[in-house]
Amino acid sequence: MSGSVYVDRNGDHVREADEPGLGGVVVMLDRGASAVTRADGTFQLDAASSGEQVWARVPDGYRPGPVWQQVARDGAAIELGVVPVAHPEDAAAAVTFVVAADSHTPIAGSDAWDGGDLADAIDQATSLPEPPRFFTIVGDVSNGALLGQYQRVEQALSTVDVPWVPVAGNHDWFDGGVEYGRQFGPANYSFDVGSTHVVVWDTNMSADDQVAFVGADLARVPLAMTVVALGHASPDDDVADRFAALGVDYMFTGHWHANRRVARRGLVEWGTQTFVMGGIDQSPAAYRVVTIDSAGAATVDTRERLVQPHLALSSPSAASCVDPRGATILVAAALDASEPTVTARVDCGPEVALVAGGGWAFRGDLGELAPGAHQLELRARSPAASGRELVDDETIEVCDAPVTRPAAGASWPQLGGDATHSAGAPVAAAPPLVQAWATSIGGAVALGTPLIVSAHDQPAAGDLAIVVQTDRARGDTGGVVALDLATGAIRWRATTPFPATGAALYLPADAPADGLVIAALGDGELRAYAVADGEPRWTASVATALSTLASSQWAAPTVADGVVYAGVPGRVAAFDAATGAPRWQRDLSPDNPWLGSLASPAIGGGVAITAESRVSGVSAWDVATGAPVWSATASYAQAVNATPVIAGGTLVLADVSGDVSALDAATGQLAWSRALTPGGFDWGYSITAAPVVVGTRVIVPTQWDDLVALDLATGNELWRAQAPAGPLEFAHYRSAQAGFAASPLASGDVVWIGRPDGTLAALDVADGHERWSIALGAPIVSAPAPIDGGLVVAGYDGVVRALVPVGATGEPRPAIAPAACPPIATADAALLDAAPATGGGGCDASGGGSLSGVSLLTLLALARAARTRRAPARRRCGSRAARCAGSRSAT
């Protein structure tokens, strides 16, 4: 078989007379024979049969991706055209690309999973100040390998001009890869970009075939190049070890529907969560922005796929007032893949740039302001060509007197207050509450709950609030942060080498100076730090000698009676909380080398109840010896992702299909089971956060719209409260779904719950009606923690705040609306003048059209987009009118 590689100057895939051959290009027949083109671009290969695919390794300076042609029956010559990059100066040594995973695109309207807005997601992900060198979805591009699904993907890709790098997943292989191959070409190929070599490999092959292809490909790659491997499923240890020996430096995978960082021997792997729907690990839909510099170092960031762009004031919060001696403003902003520029101006003064504080948080100092009302105008702009911009007008109040400092009262050592996870707040927190302080800790706070240390239990430490920063970017910059409860000042920080998934406190009554914070890391480690100063005390591992794939730790540990309990998909273990010495361990059979569980162990009645993986069911172990007591493998006990709760001898379980069940904690005997999420199924993960028990009621947060109250004795439904939608997508196999990703807190006759739109709500236990709510600026994915008469609440933007009863802070003056400021000119006036007066595509609270502030924002975005190469951003109003309403106006 003969052929040639040529420079396709006009990108039309047809060779013209002025398009020369290109020498020195590696050409491969599927994953077998290879050759290098001669100076004139020609090559020869021995083809076994027609239908095989020939591909060219695209060299640097040309558009990355598969360049391929199928061998014809008549033996016609192969011509492979590589397209030069539009701007040769872009072919630099530093390489930036975007990694998404598991879009699971269906045919529109064919299933309960509608696929979401893939075009909008791709547009957001590629909106960087400088366009990325390529965009990839690392497998499960389709939901079922059907032509219509791939056509929908192609249509979504047509709106951007960034090179597309497809990767085959198991869902793309339902037909053996036939349709995938027709649409996208070879499942194994490679290309060079800058000083980086990228190899795409098919994880549907056998382990030996995977290694054979990567070895054959890298045999023709200079040793000095940095090697990035893109595949779908995370390989087993043997394959990963052999990849590292062959020269792979970094690996990007999907398949787990979870955000992961995995240290292999000789390379680092990053697993990316789902692109359009929420992840199994309660992470929102997201993607990674990766830069490989000329020295081969990788910078890895994670950006959330936004249901809608977001700009909101985090602090000062509504219904609170600012200390007259000066205060910090904190703003939550996210528009697309780019870090936005965020500015503020007070009382029509000059725009002042806010400083990025990590995650969504941006910070600025107000300085001293006179008591009373002041206008605050916020603006967020994307530096990308998309031209996205949001404006938010706020009125803030300055107090007459300084704020009063909050106090801890009792300690709150873990989710639910104790090892049963069912304890309510020791002192009722009754609305309304006002903010005492707010602090940005530098990254997202998700899962679990803040921990509260009382000076009564730890005199040397004083009152502290302790939170886990969940680093879902590079994975090695998060950890544990302790804040002074009185002031919000950061007292200490412990950075962990792997993402911290949660923590619990060990506060020994007989040694009050020896309190520990025990954090669980994603690689199976437990790390203990001194409560007083964050100094490391001990390290232990739940996963010693287990395979990497059976070692993932997703849940916080649980501490009871001086013992810490933890688990990974392959093992349950108990350790001495003071020293980290092993007490007992039980290997699970079979160990599940894949999906772990967010469920922390629940301890009560002499047993430790665990759910470690998707297939292990629920088991009870003797707390002293680890001997098995009982196990449940029925459907209601499978894929339990929410932490179990023990209340008065009753065990409450919530599984991923949306079923809630009550069992006898001592015997495992089922009392009742109720389905809460209509249409729920075993991959739906419609309940992921722990329920709470309030007296005779079980309050269950679901990812599919509702907070549901059940009778603890019978399982009868008592009431439902719906969540307003927020800017992020947390639900699995659902798009644009409102739901609760955080656990509630029981406090007297009130249930406190954080919502995905950034509001904290107080609901009546009796009937679920809303007594009060406060907007905190960003989605809340972590349960509130109780303090003396108030709460500590952490937002997804990384802002931690203390809320205290009204009267504990200085009283604001009566609200006086400040004079309106003239707008900052940013738009093309002629385009605005041409806008229709009504029906402008915006939406009001009732869902109808109007030329509102929102529609003006849309026109501004369209005006800017019209002057760029990108397709204009499209605004869509969701099915819920509440999405378009709110206390703040976007103008």
N, C-alpha and C positions, 0 to 999 in steps of 0.2 A: 504494500500500500504506500503510495507516495502522496505528498502534500506539501503545504507551505504555510508559514506564519507571516502575515504582512501587517503593515501599519494602516489601520482603517481610519484615515484622517477625518472623514466626514461622519463616521459612526453609522453608516447605513448597512453594514454587513455585506456589501457587494464590492469586490475588488475593482478599483479603477486603474487606469493606466499610470497615474501618478502616485500610486500607493505602493511603496517599495517593500520588498521582503525584509524580514528582521532576523538577523543571525543570533546565535547563542541562546536560543529559547529552548527550554526543556519541554518535550512533548511526550505524553504518556497515553497508552492504549488502556482505557479503564484503569486498573491498578496493576497492570502487568508490564509489558515491554515498554521501554522508553528510548528516546533519542534526543539529540541536540541539533537544532537547525544549523545548516551551513550559513555562510556569510550572506547568501542570497535568500535566506529564509526557508529553503527546501529541506525536506526530511524524508526518510523512508522507515517503515515499520512493517513487521509481519503481523497481519491481521488473521485471527483464527476464523472469524465468521462475520457476516454482515450483522448489523444491529449493535455491534460494540461501539463504544463512544471514545473518541479521541479528543483529548483536551490539551491545551497549552498552558504552561505555568506563566501567568501574566507577569512581566518584569516591572520593576519600579518605573514610574513615569507614565504608566498606562492605567486605565480604570480597572480596579480589582474586581474579581468575581470569576465565575466559570466561563471560559471561552472554549466551546466544544462543537463537535459535529459527529453525526452518526455515520458509521461505515455503511456505504451503499452496496446493494447487491451487484451493481455493474462495475464496481471497483473504481468509480469516479474519484478524481483527485480531491483531497481534503484541503480546504482553504480556511484558515483560522485568523480572523482579524482582531487585532488588539487596538483599542481606542486610546489615543493620547489623552492625558488629563487636560482639562480646559485651560488651566493655568500652570505652566511648567514650574513656577516657583513653589507650588503646593507640594511638589515631590521632595519634601524635606526629610531630614533624618528623624525628627520627632513625628510620631504617627498617632493620630487620635481616631478612634473608631467607637461605634456604639453597638453594644450587645444586648439584645432582647431574647426572650425565650418563651416557648409554649404559647403561641397565640391561639392555637386550637380553633382555627377559623372554620365555622360551619357555613353551609349555604343559608342565606338569610331566611328566617322564618321557618326553618326546617326542624328546629329543636327548641327546648326550653332555654338553652344557651344560645343567645342571639349573636355572639361574636363581638359585641361592642363596636365602637367606632375605630376600626383599625387604621383608617387613613389619618384620623386626627392623632392617634397615638404615634404613628410613624412621623408625622409632621412635628409633633412636640419633641420626639427623641432626637431628631436630626437638626433641631433649631439651636445651633451653637454659633458663637461669634464668627468662627471660621468653620465651614461645613466639614463634617467628619470625612475621613478618607473612605470609609465604607460603613454600611449598616447591615447587621446580621440578626436573624432569629435562629437560635441554636436548636432547631428541631421542633417537631410537632407544629409545623407551620399550619397544617390542616388538622381538622378534627377527625377525618376519616379517609384521607387519600382520594377524594373525589374531584373530578374536573371542575365542577362549579365552585368548590372551595378554593382551589388554586386560582381560578379566574378572579375571585373576590380579592385574593391577596395581590394579584397583579394589578387590579384596578386601584387598590389602596397605594401601591408602590408608585403608580403613575403620577401621583401628585408631587413627588419630590425628585430631585436630580442627583441624589446621593447613590453611589454604586451599591448594588444589592448582592449580598453574599449568603446564599441559601445553605442550610444544613438540614440533613434528613433526620427525622425522629421516628419513634416506633409507631406513632399515629400516621405518619407518612408512608408506612410500610405495610399497611393493612392489605394491600394488593401486591406485596413483594417489591414495591418501589416503582411499578410500571408507570403510573401517572406522574409521580414525582419526576422520574427520569425524562418523560416527554416534555414536562414544563421547564425544569431547571437544569437538566443535564446530569453529569456524574455526581454521585454521592461522595466520591473521594477526589479531591483536587487540591491545588495549592497556588499561591501567588506571592510575590514580593512587593512590599511597600516600605519605602525608606530603607532602613537597615534591619527591618523585621521581615521574617519569613512566616507566612500564615499557612498552616496545613489544616484542611477540613477533612475529617475522617468519619466514616459511617459506623456508628456504634451498634447497628443491627447485625454486623458481621460477627463471626466468631472472634474470640480473643486473639488467636494466632493470626488470623487474617488482618485484624486491626494493626497489630504490631508489624506484620510483614509490609503492609502498605506504607505506614509511617516510616519504617526503615528504608524502603526503596526510595521514597520521596526525599528524605533527608540525606541520603547518600550523595545527592547532587547539590547540596546546600553548603555554602562556606561556613566553617566553624565559627567565624566571628559574628554571624548573624544571630539576632535574638529570635527564638522560635516560639510562636503562639499556636496552640492547637485548639480548634473549635470542633466540639462534638456535642451530641445530645445527652446521652446517659453517662453518669459518672462511672468511670471504669473501676474494676476491682484492683486490689493492691498490686497484683502481678503485672497487669497491663500498665498501670501508672509507673511502676518501677522501671519497666522496660522502655517506656516513653522517655523517662528522665535520662536513662542511660544512652538513648539515641540522640539526646540533645534538646528535648522539649523543655522550655523554661516556664511557660505559663499555660494553663488550660482553662477554658471557659466552657461550661456545660449548663444544661437545664434539667428537665425531666422530673426533678424532685418537687417542683412547684414551690420552692423555698429558697430563701437567701442563705448562702453558705460560704464559708471560707474553709478550705481543707489544705492542710500542709502534708504534701506527699514527700517521699524521700527524693529530694533533688529538684522538686518543682512545687509551685503553688497553684491550687485550683480554686476558681471562684464559680460557684453555682448561682444562677440568676433566677429569681422568682418569675412568675407568670407576667406577661406583658400587658394584657388588657383586663383580666380578672384578678381578684385578690389571690394571695398565696395560701397554701395549706398551713404555713407557720404564722398566720395572722399578719403577714407583711402585706402592704398594699401593692397593687399592680405597679411595676417599676421596670427599669432597665439600667444598664451600666454604661458610663462614659469612661473609656480607657485611653490612656496616653502612654506610649512606650517611647522613652527618650533615647538619645543617641548612644547612651551608655547601657541601654537595655533595662533601665529601671522602670517599673510600672506604677503609674498613678491610677487608682481605680475609684471612681465615685459612683454612687447610685442616685438616680433621680426618679421621683415618683411620676407615674403617668396620671395626669390630672384630669378628673372629670370636668373640671372647670378651673381656670386660672384663679389664684387666690391672693388676696391682700387684705389683711385685717390687723387691727391694733390688739396686741396681746396684753400690754401693760402701759399705762393704767387701764384696768378693766372697767367695764360699765358698772355703774352704781358704786364705784370707789372714788377716792379722791387722792390727790397728789400731796405729798409732804411739801409744805411751803419752803423748806430749805433747799429744795431741788430734788429732782428725781430722774430716773432713767426711763426712756420710752423703749419698748420692745415691740417690734413689728414682725408678723409672720407673712412671708411673701414667697410665692413660687409660681412661675409662669410657663416654663418649658425647660429644656435641657440646660439652658444657660443660667448662670447665677445672675439674678436681676440687679440692676442699680436701684436702690431704694432711697428716697429722700423724704424729708419732712419740713414743713414750715409752720411756725406758730404765729397766730394773729397776723396773718398776711405778711410776715417777714420773709427774708430770703430763704430759698431752698437750701437745706443742709443735708449733705450725704450721710446716711447711716452706715455703720460698720457691720459687715457680715460677721455673725457670731457662731456660725456652724449650723447645718441643717437649714431650716426655714427662718431662723431668727436673725434680725437686724437690730442694731442697738444705737441709741443716741442719748445725749444728756440734755435735759430740758433747762437746767440751771434754775435760778430762783425766779419764781413767778408770784405775782400778787394773788392773794386769795380771791376765789371766784371762778367764773367761767372763762375758758380760752378755746380758741379754734385751733384744731390741728389738722392740717391737710397732708395726707400721705400719697406718695406716688411710686409705683414700681414700673420699671422699664426693662424689657429684654434687650440685650445687646445683639441678638440674632436678627437675621433679615426678616423674620416674621413680624417684627414691629409690635409685639404684644405690649400692652400698657394698661395699667389699672390705676384709678384714683379713688381715694376714700377720704371723706370728710368726717371728722369727729369733733365732739365737744368734750373737753376734759374739765374737771373741777379741781381747784386747789383748795386744800383744807385751811381752816383757821389755826389748827394746832398740829404738832407732830403726831405720827401714828403711835399706837401702843403696841408693844412687842408681844407676839403670841408665845404660848407655852405648851409643852407637850402633854401634860397630864400623865397618862399611862403610856407605856411603850406599845408599839404595834410591830411585832417582829416578823410577820409574814402575811401572805394573802389570807384574808378572812380573820386575821388576828391571832390565831393559834394553829396547832397542827391538824385540827379537824376542819379548818377553813370555814367554820360556821359562826365564829364569835362576832357579835355586833360591836359597834363603837362603844367604848366604856362610858363616854359622856356624850349625850345626844347633841348633835349639831343641827340647830334649827334655823331655817331661813328667816330673814335674809342674812347674807354674809357679805363682807367687804374685804378687799385685798389689803393685806398688811405689807407684803413685799412680793417681788417677782425676780427670779434669777435665771438667766440663760446658761445652761451647762455645756453648750458647744455641740450638741447633736441630739438626735431623736430619742425620745423616751417612749417605749412601747412595752406592752405586756405587764403582767403582775401588778404591783402596787408599790408606792414609796414605803419605806420602812421608817418608823419613828422610834428614836431612842430617848427615853426619859432620864433626866438627871437623877431621879429617885433610884433608878436601876444602875446607872453608870455615872457616879458623881464626877469622875475625872474627865468624862466626855462632855457632860452637860446635855442640854436638849439638842437633838440633831434630827434632820430629815435626810434619809439616805436613798438615793435613786440609782438605777442602773441605766447607763447610756448605751443604747443598742446601736453599735456601729455596723450598719448594713452596707458600707462602702468597701473600703479596703479590708476591714474586718479586724484591724489591730490597733485602733485608736480609741475604742470605747472602754468601758469599765465601770467602776463604782465611784460615785461622787457623794461626799458628805457635806451638807449645808448646815450652818448655824440656824437653828429654828427661830431664834429671836430676830435675826437680821437678814437672813437669806444669803449671807456671805459664804463662799465656798471655803470649807475648813480643810478638806483634803481630797485628793483624787488618786485612785489606783487604776492605772491603765493595764488592760489585759491583752495578751498576745492573740487571743481569739475572741470572737464576739461573746459578750456576757449575755446569758439568756434569762437571768433573774438571780435573786439573792434572798437569803433569810438571815435572821439574827440569832446568835447564841448569847444570852445574857444570864450568866450563872448567878444565882442569888447568894451563894456562899463566897464568891470572889468577884465583887462588883467592879473591880478594875480590869477584869480579864474578858470583857465582852468582845465578841467577834462578829464581823460581817462575813458570811460564807456565800460566795458567788459561784454559779455554775457557768462553765464555758462550753462553747459549741463543740469542742473536741473531746469532751468527756471529763475534763478536769474539774476539780473543786479547788478554790483558792480562798483562804481565810485571811482576813485583815483585822487589825486591832481597831475597835470602834473609836477609840479616843484619837488616834492619829493616822490610821490607814497603813501602818507598818505591816508588811507580810508576816504571817505567823506559821502557816503550814500549807502544803499543796498535796492533794491526793488525786487519784484518777479512778473513775468508775469503769474505764474502758481498757485497762491494762491487758495486753495480749489479744485484744479483740481486733477484728478487721476494721479498717477505716470506715467502711460503709455501715458497720454495726455500732459505731462509736459516737454517733451524733447525739448531742444532749440539747434538747429543746426546752426543757422545763426548769423552773427554779427548784432548789432543794427544799426539803422540809425538816425543821428541827423540832425534836420533842424529847424532853427528859435527858438532855445531854448527848443525844445521838442525832446525827444528820443522815437523812435518807435521800437517795438520788437514784436515777436510772437512765440507761440508754437502751436502744432497741435490742441489744444483746445481753443486758445484765441489769439486775437490781442489787444495790449494795447499801450497807450501813457503816458509818464511820463514827469514831469518838469525836464529838463536836469540839472538844478542847484541844485535841492533839492531831486529829486527822488519821489516827490509827484505825485500821480496818476492824470492824466488829464482825461482819459476815457479808457474804455475797452469794447470789444465786444466778447462774447463767441461764438464760432463757432458751428453750428449745422448741422450734428452731429459732435461732437468733435471726432477726429481721434486718437484712442488710440494706435498709432503705428508709422508709418514712417513720420518724419518731413521733412523739406525742408532746403536746404542750402541758399535759396533766402532771402536776406535782403530786407526790405521794400524799395521802391523807392518813393520819394516825389517830386511832381511837379504839378503846376497848381491847387493848393488847395486840392489835393487828395493824400492819402497814398495808394500805390498799394502793395498788399501783396499776397504771396502764401505760406501758412503755413504747408501744409501737402500734402500727395500723392493724397488725394481725395477732398480737399477743393476748387480746382479751383483757379482762380485769382479774387481778389476783390479790389474795390476802396472804400476808406472811407474818409469822410470829415475830414480834418486834425484838425479842431477846435473842433468838437463834436463827431467824430467817427461814425456819421450816415452813413449808406450804400449809396453809390452813384451808383455803378453798379457792376455786377459780371459776370464772364464768366466761364462756366462749359463745354464748348465744348472740344473736344479732344486736341486741340492746347493749352488749358489752364489747362490741367490736369497734375499732377506730374511735375510741373515746379520746377526744382532744381537749376537753374542758376538765380542769382540776376537780376531782370528786370532793363531795362535801359530806361530812358525818354530823348528824344532828340527833341527839337522843337515841342513839343506836340505829338510826336509819341512814343508809348510804344513798345519796342522790347522784345518779350518773346522767350525763348528757352526751349522746353520740353524734357522729357527723351527719347522720340522716335526719337529725332534728328530733329524735325521740328522747324523752326524759323518763327515767325509771327510778323506782325506789326499791331498795333491797335491804334485807337484814344484814347489818354490817358484820355480825358475828358468824353468820352461816352462808351468806350469799343468796338466800332465798328471795325470789322476786315477789314484791307486793303489788306493784302496778307499773304500767308503762303507757306514756301518752305521746302521740306525734304532734309536734308544735309547728312545723314548717311545711305547709302543703306543697307537694312536689319534691320534698326532700329525698335525697338518695345517697348511696354510700360514698360517692365522690363529691357530694355537695358541700360538706363541711359547713353546714348552716348554723352550728353552735360550736364555738371555739373558746369562749370565755366562761369562767366558772360561775355557777349560780350562787345565790346567797339565800340563807334561810332566815326569815323574820317571824318568830313565833310559830304559828301554824301554817305559814305560807312559804313557798319556794318561788323566788324571783329569778327568772331565766332570761339572760340576754341572748338574742339570736342575731345572726348576720343577715337574716332575711326579714328586715323591717321592724320586728316587734320585740318589746320587752314583755314577757308573759308571766303572770302570777298563777300558781297552782296551789291547791290544797295539799299539804304535806301528807295527810293521812290517806287521801283517796286519789290524788292526781287530777281532780276536777279543775277545769280552768275557771279562774275567778275574774281576771281582767287582762287586757292587752293595752300597751302604749306604743305608739309608732314613733320611729326615729325620723327626724328630717335628714335629707341627704347632705353629704358633705363633699369636699373637693377631691377625695380619694376613693378608690374602689378597693374594699377589703373582702367582699364576698367572693367565694369560689364558685366557678361556673355560673356566674351572674354578672351582669353589667348594669351600671347606673342604679345600684341597689342601695337603699338605706338600711342600716342595721347597726348593731351594737358590737364593737370589737373589744370593749372594756367590761370588766366585771363591775357589778354594782356594790355599794356599801350600805349595810343596814345601820341606821342610826335612829333609835327610838321608833316613832311611827312614820319615819321618812325613809325612803330609798333614794340615795344619791347615785346618779348615773351620768357618766360622760358620754357625749354624743359625737357622731362623726362630723357634724357641722361645727364643732368647737364650743358648744354650749354645755354647761354643767347644770343638770336639772334635779330638783327635789320633787319626788313624786309621793303621793299619799299611799301608804301601805295598804289601806283598806280598799281603795277603788282605782288607784293608778292615776288619778287626776294630777295635773301639774300644779304644785303650790307656788313654785318660783323657779327661775332659771337665770343664769348669767352667762354672757358671751365671753369666752376666754381666748378667742383668736385663732385657734388651730384645733384639728381633730384630737379627741381625747381617747387614747388607746390603752390607758392604764387606770386601774381602780383608784378612787380617792382613798386617802388614809386619814384617820381621825386624830385630831389634837384636842386640846382643852376647849370645848365649845365650838371648834371649827374644823377645817380640813386642810390637808396638803394635796394639791392636784398638780399633775405633770401633763403637759401637752406634747403632741407629736413634734412640735417645733423645738422641743428641748427646753421650754420655759417651765420652771417649777415655781409654784406660788403658794403662799399661805393665805387662807381665807379665815377671817375671824368674825365674831358677831358684830352687828351694827352697834356703835357706841364704844367699841374697842379702838376705834381710830378717830381722828379728828373729824368733826362734822363738816361736810361741804356747805358752802353758802347756797342759797336758793339759785337754781339754774337760771342763767340769763343768756339768751342766745346771742353770741357775738356777731358783730357785723360781718356780712359776707365779703370774702376777699375776691378781687378780680382774678379770673382764671389765668393759669400759665398757658400761654399759646403754644400748642403743639401740633395743630391740625392744619390742613389745607382748607382755608375758608371757602374757596369756591366749591369744593366738594361738599362741605357742610351745607352751603346755601342751596345746593341742588338736591338735598335730601328731602324725601316726602315728609309731610307734617304728621301723618299717622301711618300705622301699619308698617313700621320700619323694621320689622323682624325682631324687635325686642319683645319682652314679655313683662307683664305686671303680675301682681299677686294672684290674679284670677286666671292667668295663662293667656290673656288676650293681647293683641298687638297694640303698641303705643310708642311714640317717640319719647321714651323715657331716658333717664340717665344711662341705663344699660344699653339702649339702642344707639345712643350717641357714641358710647364706647365702641360698639361694633362698627359704626361708620368710621371712627378714627382708625381702627385696626385695618379695615378694608382700604382706606385711603393710603395708609402706609404700605400695605402689602401690594397694592397696585403698582408701586414704584420699585418693587423688588422682583427678583427672578422667581420667588416662591409663589405657589398658589395661595390665594388669600385664605386666612383662617375662617372657618365657618362657625357661627354660634348656633347651638341647638338648645332649645328649652326642653327640659325633661318632662316626664309625665306628671310629676308632682308640682303643683303651683308653688308650693313652699320654697322650691329651689330659687325662684325668681324674687322672693320676698325677703325682707330682713330689716334689721334696725339700722343698718348702714346703707348709704346710697353709693353706688358706683357711677361716677359721672365722667 
